[in-house]
């Protein structure tokens, strides 16, 4: 797909119609850039969010400034979006590579140091059971279900 010119926003050419893979690549390039040039932006933030950020900076030392905190938060969200887009593309090309809900639950248990990490068969069985009534269940739901099953007398 080719770029379609839309206009200029703060000196940056903004275009639409870019292929998803091109957008992912461009976002990755921008996030990897060592360009330290800054630009002024105008953002409307809810007052409570702005005040919470200011308190986090002033009282908790969360960052050097609210601008630094906001920039770091935006970078974190963009990196997460980028990683998800890359995974989505990978799974679209290789659907058999997508982990099952049971595999995700085992991985989550291992990462969290959950006691049920040593019982992958229970986690796989629990994943199969929970999706029957909760098709949108995630790994945490499986862990809760498995934990409830493990503590319930037979």
Backbone bond lengths (Angstrom), bond angles and torsions (degrees), N, CA, C in turn:
res aa  C-N    CA-C-N  psi(-1)  N-CA   C-N-CA  omega(-1)  CA-C   N-CA-C  phi
1 X - - - 1.438 - - 1.528 108.26 -
2 X 1.309 117.35 143.72 1.461 121.86 -178.65 1.521 110.68 -97.03
3 X 1.336 114.01 159.26 1.458 120.15 176.30 1.517 109.54 -69.27
4 X 1.307 117.11 143.32 1.457 122.24 172.95 1.525 106.11 -119.21
5 X 1.329 117.14 121.05 1.453 120.61 -175.93 1.521 110.38 -68.71
6 X 1.318 116.06 134.62 1.460 121.29 175.19 1.516 110.85 -112.34
7 X 1.329 117.54 -48.80 1.453 118.48 -178.02 1.510 110.96 170.13
8 X 1.324 114.96 -166.71 1.460 121.23 179.92 1.520 107.36 -117.93
9 X 1.326 115.83 131.92 1.454 122.23 179.23 1.513 107.33 -126.59
10 X 1.313 117.24 114.84 1.472 122.10 -178.99 1.525 111.30 50.21
11 X 1.333 116.82 43.07 1.452 120.61 176.43 1.524 114.37 81.26
12 X 1.333 118.04 -5.61 1.465 121.00 -179.27 1.527 108.42 -102.77
13 X 1.293 116.41 131.74 1.456 120.07 177.49 1.526 107.98 -71.89
14 X 1.314 115.55 123.72 1.458 121.74 -179.34 1.517 107.93 -106.35
15 X 1.307 115.59 128.52 1.456 120.31 -176.50 1.514 109.64 -131.22
16 X 1.295 114.99 158.13 1.455 120.99 178.02 1.518 108.04 -129.75
17 X 1.306 115.18 160.59 1.447 118.72 178.10 1.512 112.70 95.02
18 X 1.316 117.43 7.38 1.458 121.77 178.70 1.524 108.54 -71.26
19 X 1.307 116.54 139.88 1.457 120.15 175.63 1.525 108.65 -61.70
20 X 1.312 116.15 147.60 1.470 121.34 -178.27 1.527 111.30 -55.45
21 X 1.309 117.53 -43.78 1.468 120.19 -179.18 1.523 111.30 -64.62
22 X 1.347 117.29 -35.22 1.467 120.53 176.89 1.529 110.35 -67.01
23 X 1.319 115.77 -39.90 1.465 119.90 179.09 1.522 110.49 -64.18
24 X 1.328 117.38 -42.96 1.461 121.49 178.20 1.520 110.12 -60.24
25 X 1.319 116.72 -45.87 1.464 121.17 179.84 1.524 110.94 -62.50
26 X 1.325 116.78 -43.01 1.472 120.20 -178.59 1.526 110.96 -67.25
27 X 1.314 117.89 -40.85 1.470 120.69 177.20 1.528 109.77 -61.28
28 X 1.323 116.76 -43.70 1.466 120.32 178.89 1.521 110.61 -60.89
29 X 1.332 117.09 -43.16 1.468 120.52 178.38 1.527 111.21 -61.33
30 X 1.315 116.04 -44.13 1.460 119.93 -179.16 1.533 111.32 -65.09
31 X 1.320 117.13 -40.76 1.459 120.18 179.43 1.527 111.85 -69.25
32 X 1.329 117.35 -28.66 1.470 121.58 178.56 1.525 113.01 -85.11
33 X 1.300 117.02 -8.82 1.460 121.23 -175.86 1.522 111.28 -62.25
34 X 1.313 115.04 141.77 1.461 120.56 176.12 1.526 110.61 -95.14
35 X 1.304 117.36 5.33 1.459 122.60 179.05 1.528 108.89 -63.43
36 X 1.320 116.46 117.40 1.466 121.25 -177.62 1.525 111.90 -96.04
37 X 1.326 117.24 3.90 1.465 120.10 179.79 1.522 109.25 -61.27
38 X 1.325 115.98 136.31 1.458 120.37 179.48 1.510 110.12 -109.11
39 X 1.305 115.42 166.09 1.447 121.55 178.40 1.518 108.48 -142.07
40 X 1.313 115.48 148.58 1.459 119.38 175.83 1.516 108.98 -80.98
41 X 1.307 115.38 140.07 1.454 120.22 174.93 1.516 108.50 -129.22
42 X 1.277 115.49 160.99 1.454 120.66 175.82 1.522 106.70 -119.04
43 X 1.313 115.19 113.59 1.470 119.76 -178.97 1.520 108.79 -122.95
44 X 1.292 115.83 137.56 1.451 121.13 174.14 1.525 106.58 -97.83
45 X 1.326 116.11 114.67 1.457 121.28 179.23 1.517 109.04 -112.59
46 X 1.303 116.45 146.60 1.469 117.55 171.56 1.538 108.62 -59.18
47 X 1.313 116.27 137.17 1.461 121.15 -176.78 1.521 111.73 -54.96
48 X 1.313 117.51 -42.50 1.474 120.57 -178.42 1.528 111.11 -62.56
49 X 1.325 117.16 -37.69 1.466 120.57 178.30 1.528 110.22 -67.75
50 X 1.316 116.77 -43.95 1.468 120.75 177.22 1.525 111.06 -60.00
51 X 1.332 116.33 -44.52 1.459 120.34 -179.15 1.524 111.57 -67.11
52 X 1.316 117.19 -37.73 1.470 120.90 177.39 1.520 110.29 -64.30
53 X 1.322 116.82 -40.93 1.468 120.68 178.66 1.526 110.14 -64.23
54 X 1.307 116.68 -43.65 1.465 120.41 179.38 1.527 111.05 -61.11
55 X 1.326 116.82 -42.56 1.467 120.56 177.54 1.528 111.33 -64.91
56 X 1.317 116.80 -41.05 1.466 120.27 179.49 1.523 110.54 -61.63
57 X 1.317 116.95 -37.39 1.465 121.25 178.85 1.531 110.35 -73.13
58 X 1.319 116.39 -50.47 1.468 120.87 -173.94 1.527 113.10 -71.47
59 X 1.309 116.73 -43.76 1.460 120.05 -171.02 1.527 113.90 -99.03
60 X 1.315 117.23 -26.63 1.465 120.31 -176.81 1.523 112.82 -110.66
61 X 1.313 116.54 -6.47 1.460 119.60 179.69 1.519 113.37 64.55
62 X 1.332 116.68 33.53 1.463 121.31 -175.73 1.524 113.24 -65.56
63 X 1.309 116.79 -27.01 1.465 121.81 -179.65 1.523 107.85 -164.28
64 X 1.314 115.88 172.14 1.467 120.34 -179.93 1.525 111.91 -70.21
65 X 1.328 116.22 -28.42 1.463 121.19 -179.23 1.526 108.82 -157.98
66 X 1.324 115.47 167.16 1.466 118.14 176.42 1.526 110.12 -67.34
67 X 1.327 117.19 -30.19 1.464 120.24 176.78 1.531 109.92 -64.43
68 X 1.330 116.33 -44.51 1.468 120.54 178.13 1.520 110.51 -62.91
69 X 1.329 116.59 -42.65 1.465 121.02 178.75 1.526 110.80 -62.37
70 X 1.322 116.34 -45.80 1.469 120.97 -179.89 1.522 110.87 -63.46
71 X 1.323 116.36 -43.20 1.462 121.17 179.56 1.533 110.64 -62.75
72 X 1.335 116.47 -44.08 1.467 120.11 179.48 1.527 110.96 -64.23
73 X 1.326 115.84 -40.01 1.467 119.35 179.12 1.530 110.84 -65.17
74 X 1.317 116.63 -43.70 1.464 120.39 178.27 1.520 110.67 -62.44
75 X 1.333 117.21 -44.04 1.467 121.05 177.49 1.527 110.45 -58.85
76 X 1.330 117.27 -44.84 1.459 121.11 179.77 1.518 112.65 -60.40
77 X 1.317 116.22 -43.23 1.468 120.21 178.14 1.522 110.50 -65.71
78 X 1.330 117.05 -43.61 1.466 119.74 179.11 1.529 111.72 -63.62
79 X 1.321 117.71 -39.29 1.468 120.54 177.16 1.521 110.87 -63.97
80 X 1.335 117.66 -40.45 1.464 120.75 177.81 1.534 110.99 -65.07
81 X 1.330 116.59 -42.17 1.469 120.76 177.51 1.526 109.97 -61.82
82 X 1.322 116.16 -43.27 1.459 121.40 179.98 1.524 111.04 -62.55
83 X 1.333 116.71 -47.00 1.470 119.82 179.30 1.524 111.39 -60.96
84 X 1.343 117.09 -41.29 1.456 119.88 179.58 1.522 110.90 -65.91
85 X 1.330 117.26 -39.96 1.460 120.66 178.93 1.528 110.89 -63.55
86 X 1.328 116.82 -41.22 1.467 120.61 178.40 1.528 109.87 -65.05
87 X 1.327 116.62 -43.97 1.467 119.10 177.44 1.526 111.50 -62.20
88 X 1.330 117.01 -44.17 1.472 120.85 179.47 1.525 110.77 -58.46
89 X 1.330 116.27 -43.21 1.461 120.90 178.89 1.533 110.66 -64.74
90 X 1.313 115.97 -43.39 1.472 120.40 178.91 1.535 110.61 -60.78
91 X 1.330 115.98 -46.03 1.468 119.56 -179.18 1.530 112.02 -68.83
92 X 1.338 116.77 -30.13 1.468 119.64 176.06 1.528 110.06 -66.00
93 X 1.338 116.22 -37.56 1.459 120.60 179.66 1.528 112.39 -81.47
94 X 1.319 116.49 -28.40 1.471 121.88 -176.58 1.530 109.84 -134.83
95 X 1.338 117.36 71.47 1.470 119.99 -174.10 1.532 113.88 -59.34
96 X 1.315 117.35 -27.29 1.470 119.23 -179.51 1.533 112.09 -73.98
97 X 1.330 116.76 -12.20 1.463 120.70 179.03 1.533 112.11 -81.21
98 X 1.345 116.94 -15.44 1.466 120.60 -178.76 1.527 108.70 -65.76
99 X 1.343 117.02 126.78 1.469 118.93 179.10 1.526 110.96 -69.48
100 X 1.316 115.27 149.07 1.464 120.25 177.19 1.524 109.08 -75.47
101 X 1.312 116.53 166.63 1.458 121.17 177.36 1.525 110.31 -60.86
102 X 1.317 116.73 -37.89 1.462 120.30 177.23 1.516 111.52 -63.23
103 X 1.333 116.82 -42.15 1.472 120.43 178.03 1.529 111.42 -64.92
104 X 1.327 115.89 -38.56 1.460 119.42 177.18 1.524 111.25 -65.42
105 X 1.330 116.35 -38.31 1.464 120.11 178.47 1.524 111.27 -66.07
106 X 1.325 117.01 -41.29 1.466 120.72 177.26 1.529 109.70 -61.77
107 X 1.328 116.81 -45.52 1.468 120.97 179.88 1.531 110.75 -62.47
108 X 1.331 116.96 -42.94 1.463 120.45 179.09 1.522 110.79 -63.00
109 X 1.323 116.18 -42.23 1.464 120.12 179.06 1.526 110.92 -63.05
110 X 1.317 116.32 -41.67 1.469 120.02 179.27 1.526 111.01 -65.40
111 X 1.323 116.83 -43.12 1.467 120.60 -179.94 1.525 111.88 -64.48
112 X 1.330 115.88 -37.52 1.464 120.89 -178.17 1.521 113.35 -83.69
113 X 1.343 116.90 -9.35 1.457 119.53 -174.47 1.521 111.81 69.30
114 X 1.316 116.16 28.69 1.473 121.96 -178.87 1.523 109.65 -69.27
115 X 1.321 117.76 139.92 1.470 120.32 -179.30 1.531 114.20 -58.07
116 X 1.327 117.30 -27.51 1.469 119.51 -179.23 1.532 113.07 -79.08
117 X 1.313 117.49 -0.70 1.467 120.12 176.58 1.524 110.66 -60.29
118 X 1.316 116.50 -27.19 1.467 120.55 179.78 1.530 112.19 -83.41
119 X 1.338 116.89 1.83 1.465 120.76 179.46 1.531 111.07 -125.42
120 X 1.331 116.46 64.21 1.467 119.07 -176.13 1.521 113.10 -60.92
121 X 1.329 117.47 -32.04 1.477 119.23 179.58 1.522 110.82 -62.28
122 X 1.336 118.13 -38.73 1.465 121.83 177.22 1.523 110.31 -65.60
123 X 1.313 117.20 -39.76 1.465 120.40 179.69 1.522 111.41 -67.19
124 X 1.328 117.24 -41.22 1.475 119.86 177.43 1.530 110.50 -64.91
125 X 1.303 117.47 -42.22 1.472 121.31 178.91 1.533 110.10 -64.91
126 X 1.303 116.71 -42.95 1.466 120.87 179.41 1.524 111.13 -63.77
127 X 1.320 117.17 -38.60 1.466 120.94 177.63 1.526 110.42 -62.34
128 X 1.313 116.13 -43.78 1.469 120.03 179.26 1.525 111.03 -63.56
129 X 1.315 116.83 -36.90 1.472 120.61 -179.22 1.526 112.17 -72.55
130 X 1.319 116.71 -44.95 1.465 119.00 -172.00 1.522 112.75 -69.43
131 X 1.333 118.14 -31.29 1.471 119.06 -178.47 1.522 112.14 -69.86
132 X 1.321 117.64 -16.84 1.477 119.33 176.98 1.521 111.63 -63.82
133 X 1.334 116.51 -38.07 1.465 119.78 -178.89 1.524 112.72 -107.98
134 X 1.313 116.96 -18.52 1.464 121.98 179.86 1.530 109.05 -132.67
135 X 1.339 117.64 79.39 1.464 121.07 -174.83 1.532 114.46 -62.09
136 X 1.318 117.69 -19.72 1.460 120.27 179.83 1.527 112.52 -98.66
137 X 1.324 116.81 17.23 1.468 120.64 -178.42 1.525 110.36 -61.43
138 X 1.329 115.03 149.19 1.461 119.88 176.68 1.530 109.16 -115.99
139 X 1.326 115.71 -176.93 1.462 120.94 -175.67 1.525 112.13 -60.21
140 X 1.319 117.46 -37.53 1.464 120.33 178.84 1.525 111.10 -65.34
141 X 1.338 116.48 -38.04 1.465 119.84 176.36 1.516 110.54 -61.92
142 X 1.320 116.20 -41.06 1.468 120.73 179.31 1.526 109.96 -63.15
143 X 1.319 116.87 -43.49 1.460 119.89 179.43 1.533 111.30 -61.30
144 X 1.322 116.57 -42.92 1.467 119.29 177.71 1.519 111.64 -63.30
145 X 1.327 116.31 -43.29 1.466 121.35 179.44 1.531 110.15 -62.87
146 X 1.306 115.94 -46.10 1.470 120.35 -179.45 1.527 110.81 -64.41
147 X 1.319 116.49 -39.27 1.453 120.24 179.80 1.533 109.98 -65.86
148 X 1.321 116.61 -40.70 1.472 119.79 177.22 1.515 110.51 -64.07
149 X 1.319 116.87 -41.89 1.474 120.54 178.47 1.522 111.13 -64.16
150 X 1.327 117.06 -39.37 1.461 121.61 -176.69 1.533 112.24 -69.64
151 X 1.332 116.50 -26.55 1.450 119.70 -178.32 1.521 113.04 -97.03
152 X 1.323 117.50 -7.66 1.465 122.01 178.37 1.517 109.78 -85.81
153 X 1.339 117.12 128.31 1.480 119.13 177.78 1.526 111.36 -62.52
154 X 1.302 116.67 144.66 1.471 122.22 -177.34 1.495 112.54 -71.49
